[in-house]
């Protein structure tokens, strides 16, 4: 593994030296590839345009990130920014110098890459959804073929830039981003074949959230009881990150777990709320849907600005769970119902 890691460090150093002028692009790619973008941007848009696709996005993102967490705890992957300082591979010779950036110092194990895995799964869902729309609209075969090739090439380019950005930022080794991309596509393919996710009851959302949380916490406690510290990477991040403020609590494994569980639970609450049921019965226009999208995106950006002090861990995790749940309630229930009330009020005023 040391030899494989050394090749990865050399590639990171090469990318930083050769493509330094693209730092902004790589930083943007890593930011957009984070599942936060799926929950706060992609989901509200798809939910009001093609509901089944939006549900698939959430299930693929949540289950994929949960699997990523478990795999990281099993595989114990290193990260370049700390490995290069601790390895004995270079002996008495100088180790390569790697730059660090504000998004470099993630605190979990490195394999497989969560960004590469999440981006692959999410883009797979969106590309297949767009191709399904083209099929439903009876797109001419030649045009469909061009669209198919174009979308898959676009996904490939996006995934390539995401993978390069993670290596450039010295957050991952190349084999970790490749493993993440492959696993992400496999998760998306498997979850997309499951039809029950479109009609899951509130009870199923609750028990799924409870099972995934309990399994992860139980797995952690069992390994800790036998002497395996699954949070070994946090000390390495704090030791080798060049700036203490770049080590964020929200990048820890449990913070990620509770964000995802809050998202899944919030989706269940939104879809089974009486407010959602009332809105679903009404016929809505394209203008209404566009209004829901724009208002939801605006409110979600406001919600995104709500941050929590990392002083108390339990409070931080609870608020992260609650924030993620509210983020799904806004586009599914709160905004559509509020717009319906406004529209109904205007109609009554006109009748009077």
For each residue, the residues with C-beta under 8 A, 3 or more apart:
1: 4 5
2: 5 6 87 89
3: 6 7 89
4: 1 7 8 173 175
5: 1 2 8 9 78 80 83 87 89 173
6: 2 3 9 10 87 89 90
7: 3 4 10 11 174
8: 4 5 11 12 80 167 172 173 174 175
9: 5 6 12 13 80 83 84 95 96 98 173
10: 6 7 13 14 96
11: 7 8 14 15 167 174
12: 8 9 15 16 80 96 98 167 168 170
13: 9 10 16 17 96 97 98
14: 10 11 17 18
15: 11 12 18 19 164 167 168
16: 12 13 19 20 98 99 168 170
17: 13 14 20
18: 14 15
19: 15 16 22 23 26 164 168
20: 16 17 23
21:
22: 19 25 26
23: 19 20 26 27 101 168
24: 27 28
25: 22 28 29 161 165
26: 19 22 23 29 30 161 164 165 168 169
27: 23 24 30 31 101 102 103 165 169
28: 24 25 31 32
29: 25 26 32 33 158 161 162 164 165
30: 26 27 33 34 103 115 162 165 166 169 171
31: 27 28 34 37 103
32: 28 29 37
33: 29 30 37 115 116 118 119 162 165
34: 30 31 37 115 118
35: 38 39 61 65 114 118 122 260
36: 39 40 304
37: 31 32 33 34 40 41 42
38: 35 41 42 43 57 58 61 118 122
39: 35 36 42 43 58 61 263 324 327 328
40: 36 37 43 44 297 300 301 303 304 327
41: 37 38 44 45 297 300
42: 37 38 39 45 46 57 122 126
43: 38 39 40 46 47 54 57 58 328 331
44: 40 41 47 48 292 293 296 297 300 330 331
45: 41 42 48 49 293 297
46: 42 43 49 50 51 53 54 57 126 129
47: 43 44 51 54 331 332
48: 44 45 51 289 290 292 293 296 331 336
49: 45 46 53 289 293
50: 46 53 54 129 133
51: 46 47 48 54 55
52: 55 56 198
53: 46 49 50 56 57 125 126 129
54: 43 46 47 50 51 57 58
55: 51 52 58 59 197 198 267
56: 52 53 59 60 125 129 191 192 197
57: 38 42 43 46 53 54 60 61 122 125 126
58: 38 39 43 54 55 61 62 263 264 267 328
59: 55 56 62 63 191 194 197 264
60: 56 57 63 64 121 122 124 125 187 188 191 192
61: 35 38 39 57 58 64 65 118 121 122 260 263
62: 58 59 65 66 212 260 261 263 264
63: 59 60 66 67 187 191 212
64: 60 61 67 68 117 118 121 183 184 187 188 191
65: 35 61 62 68 69 114 117 118 256 260
66: 62 63 69 70 212 216 257 260
67: 63 64 70 71 183 187
68: 64 65 71 72 112 114 117 118 180 183
69: 65 66 72 73 108 216 253 256 257
70: 66 67 73 74 215 216 219
71: 67 68 74 75 111 112 183
72: 68 69 75 76 77 108 109 110 111 112 114 253
73: 69 70 76 109 219 220 223 230 253
74: 70 71
75: 71 72 109 111 112
76: 72 73 109 111 232
77: 72 109 110 111 112 173 176
78: 5 82 83 109 110 111 173
79: 82 83 106 109 110 170 171 172 173 233 236 237
80: 5 8 9 12 83 84 98 110 167 170 171 172 173
81: 84 98 100 104 105 170 171 240 241
82: 78 79 85 86 236 237 239 240
83: 5 9 78 79 80 86 87
84: 9 80 81 87 95 96 98
85: 82 95 240
86: 82 83 236 240
87: 2 5 6 83 84 90 95
88: 91
89: 2 3 5 6
90: 6 87 93 94 95
91: 88
92:
93: 90
94: 90
95: 9 84 85 87 90
96: 9 10 12 13 84
97: 13
98: 9 12 13 16 80 81 84 170
99: 16 170
100: 81 104 105 169 170 241 242 243 246
101: 23 27 104 169 170 246
102: 27 243 246
103: 27 30 31 106 169 171 246
104: 81 100 101 169 170 171 241 246
105: 81 100 237 241 243 246 247 248 251
106: 79 103 110 171 237 251
107: 233 234 237 247 248 251 252 253
108: 69 72 114 233 251 252 253 256
109: 72 73 75 76 77 78 79 233
110: 72 77 78 79 80 106 113 171 172 173 176
111: 71 72 75 76 77 78 172 173 175 176 179
112: 68 71 72 75 77 116 117 176 177 179 180 183
113: 110 116 117 163 166 171 172 176 177 179 180 181
114: 35 65 68 72 108 117 118 180 256
115: 30 33 34 118 119 162 165 166 172 177 180
116: 33 112 113 119 120 159 162 163 166 172 176 177 178 180 181 184
117: 64 65 68 112 113 114 120 121 180 181 183 184 187
118: 33 34 35 38 61 64 65 68 114 115 121 122 184
119: 33 115 116 122 123 158 159 162 181 184
120: 116 117 123 124 159 180 181 182 183 184 185 188
121: 60 61 64 117 118 124 125 184 185 187 188
122: 35 38 42 57 60 61 118 119 125 126 184 188
123: 119 120 126 127 155 158 159
124: 60 120 121 127 128 155 184 185 188 189 192
125: 53 56 57 60 121 122 128 129 188 192
126: 42 46 53 57 122 123 129 130
127: 123 124 130 131 151 152 154 155
128: 124 125 131 132 192
129: 46 50 53 56 125 126 132 133
130: 126 127 133 134 147 151
131: 127 128 134 135 144 147 148 151
132: 128 129 135 136
133: 50 129 130 136 137
134: 130 131 137 139 144 147
135: 131 132 138 139 144
136: 132 133
137: 133 134
138: 135
139: 134 135 143 144 147
140: 143 144
141: 144 145
142: 145 146
143: 139 140 146 147
144: 131 134 135 139 140 141 147 148
145: 141 142 148 149
146: 142 143 149 150
147: 130 131 134 139 143 144 150 151
148: 131 144 145 151 152
149: 145 146 152 153
150: 146 147 153 154
151: 127 130 131 147 148 154 155
152: 127 148 149 155 156
153: 149 150 156 157
154: 127 150 151 157 158
155: 123 124 127 151 152 158 159
156: 152 153 159 160
157: 153 154 160 161
158: 29 119 123 154 155 161 162
159: 116 119 120 123 155 156 162 163 181
160: 156 157 163 164
161: 25 26 29 157 158 164 165
162: 29 30 33 115 116 119 158 159 165 166 177
163: 113 116 159 160 166 167 174 177 178 180 181
164: 15 19 26 29 160 161 167 168
165: 25 26 27 29 30 33 115 161 162 168 169
166: 30 113 115 116 162 163 169 171 172 176 177
167: 8 11 12 15 80 163 164 170 171 172 173 174 177
168: 12 15 16 19 23 26 164 165
169: 26 27 30 100 101 103 104 165 166 172
170: 12 16 79 80 81 98 99 100 101 104 167
171: 30 79 80 81 103 104 106 110 113 166 167
172: 8 79 80 110 111 113 115 116 166 167 169 176 177 180
173: 4 5 8 9 77 78 79 80 110 111 167 176 177
174: 7 8 11 163 167 177 178
175: 4 8 111 178 179
176: 77 110 111 112 113 116 166 172 173 179 180
177: 112 113 115 116 162 163 166 167 172 173 174 180 181
178: 116 163 174 175 181 182
179: 111 112 113 175 176 182 183
180: 68 112 113 114 115 116 117 120 163 172 176 177 183 184
181: 113 116 117 119 120 159 163 177 178 184 185
182: 120 178 179 185 186
183: 64 67 68 71 112 117 120 179 180 186 187
184: 64 116 117 118 119 120 121 122 124 180 181 187 188
185: 120 121 124 181 182 188 189
186: 182 183 189 190
187: 60 63 64 67 117 121 183 184 190 191
188: 60 64 120 121 122 124 125 184 185 191 192
189: 124 185 186 192 193
190: 186 187 193 194
191: 56 59 60 63 64 187 188 194 197
192: 56 60 124 125 128 188 189
193: 189 190
194: 59 190 191 197
195: 198 199
196: 199 200 204
197: 55 56 59 191 194 200
198: 52 55 195
199: 195 196
200: 196 197 204 205 208 268
201: 204 205 272
202: 205 206 268 269 271 272
203: 206 207
204: 196 200 201 207 208 268
205: 200 201 202 208 209 264 265 267 268 269 271 272
206: 202 203 209 210 265 268
207: 203 204 210 211
208: 200 204 205 211 212 264
209: 205 206 212 213 261 264 265 268
210: 206 207 213 214
211: 207 208 214 215
212: 62 63 66 208 209 215 216 260 261 264
213: 209 210 216 217 257 258 261
214: 210 211 217 218
215: 70 211 212 218 219
216: 66 69 70 212 213 219 220 257
217: 213 214 220 221
218: 214 215 221 222
219: 70 73 215 216 222 223
220: 73 216 217 223 224 230
221: 217 218 224 225
222: 218 219 225 226
223: 73 219 220 226 228 230
224: 220 221 227 228 229 230
225: 221 222
226: 222 223
227: 224
228: 223 224
229: 224 232
230: 73 220 223 224 253
231: 234 235 252 253
232: 76 229 235 236
233: 79 107 108 109 236 237
234: 107 231 237 238 252
235: 231 232 238 239
236: 79 82 86 232 233 239 240
237: 79 82 105 106 107 233 234 240 241 247
238: 234 235 241 244 247
239: 82 235 236
240: 81 82 85 86 236 237
241: 81 100 104 105 237 238 244 246 247
242: 100 246
243: 100 102 105 246
244: 238 241 247
245:
246: 100 101 102 103 104 105 241 242 243
247: 105 107 237 238 241 244 251
248: 105 107 251
249: 252 255 310 313 316
250: 255 256 259 320
251: 105 106 107 108 247 248 255 256
252: 107 108 231 234 249 255 256
253: 69 72 73 107 108 230 231 256 257
254: 257 258 317
255: 249 250 251 252 258 259 316 317 320
256: 65 69 108 114 250 251 252 253 259 260
257: 66 69 213 216 253 254 260 261
258: 213 254 255 261 262 317 318 320 321 324
259: 250 255 256 262 263 320 321 323 324
260: 35 61 62 65 66 212 256 257 263 264 324
261: 62 209 212 213 257 258 264 265 321 324
262: 258 259 265 266 320 321 322 323 324 325
263: 39 58 61 62 259 260 266 267 324 325 327 328
264: 58 59 62 205 208 209 212 260 261 267 268
265: 205 206 209 261 262 268 269 321 325
266: 262 263 269 270 324 325 326 327 328 329
267: 55 58 205 263 264 270 271 328 332
268: 200 202 204 205 206 209 264 265 271 272
269: 202 205 265 266 272 273 325 328 329 333
270: 266 267 273 276 328 329 331 332 333
271: 202 205 267 268 276 332
272: 201 202 205 268 269 276 277
273: 269 270 276 277 329 332 333
274: 277 278
275: 278 279 333 334 337
276: 270 271 272 273 279 280 332 333 336 337
277: 272 273 274 280 281
278: 274 275 281 282 337 340
279: 275 276 282 284 333 336 337 340
280: 276 277
281: 277 278
282: 278 279 340
283:
284: 279 288 289 336
285: 288 289
286: 289 290
287: 290 291
288: 284 285 291 292 339 343
289: 48 49 284 285 286 292 293
290: 48 286 287 293 294
291: 287 288 294 295 339
292: 44 48 288 289 295 296 331 335 336 339
293: 44 45 48 49 289 290 296 297 331
294: 290 291 297 298
295: 291 292 298 299 335 339
296: 44 48 292 293 299 300 330 331 335
297: 40 41 44 45 293 294 300 301
298: 294 295 301 302
299: 295 296 302 303 330 335
300: 40 41 44 296 297 303 304 327 330 331
301: 40 297 298 304 305
302: 298 299 305 306
303: 40 299 300 306 323 326 327 330
304: 36 40 300 301
305: 301 302
306: 302 303 323
307:
308: 315 316 319 320
309: 312 316
310: 249 313 316
311: 315 316
312: 309 315 316
313: 249 310 316 317
314: 317 318
315: 308 311 312 318 319
316: 249 255 308 309 310 311 312 313 319 320
317: 254 255 258 313 314 320 321
318: 258 314 315 321 322
319: 308 315 316 322 323
320: 250 255 258 259 262 308 316 317 323 324
321: 258 259 261 262 265 317 318 324 325
322: 262 318 319 325 326
323: 259 262 303 306 319 320 326 327
324: 39 258 259 260 261 262 263 266 320 321 327 328
325: 262 263 265 266 269 321 322 328 329
326: 266 303 322 323 329 330
327: 39 40 263 266 300 303 323 324 330
328: 39 43 58 263 266 267 269 270 324 325 331 332
329: 266 269 270 273 325 326 332 333 334
330: 44 296 299 300 303 326 327 333 334 335
331: 43 44 47 48 270 292 293 296 300 328 334 335 336
332: 47 267 270 271 273 276 328 329 336
333: 269 270 273 275 276 279 329 330 336 337
334: 275 329 330 331 337 338
335: 292 295 296 299 330 331 338 339
336: 48 276 279 284 292 331 332 333 339 340
337: 275 276 278 279 333 334 340 341
338: 334 335 341 342
339: 288 291 292 295 335 336 342 343
340: 278 279 282 336 337 343 344
341: 337 338 344 345
342: 338 339 345 346
343: 288 339 340 346 347
344: 340 341 347 348
345: 341 342 348 349
346: 342 343 349 350
347: 343 344 350 351
348: 344 345 351 352
349: 345 346 352
350: 346 347
351: 347 348
352: 348 349
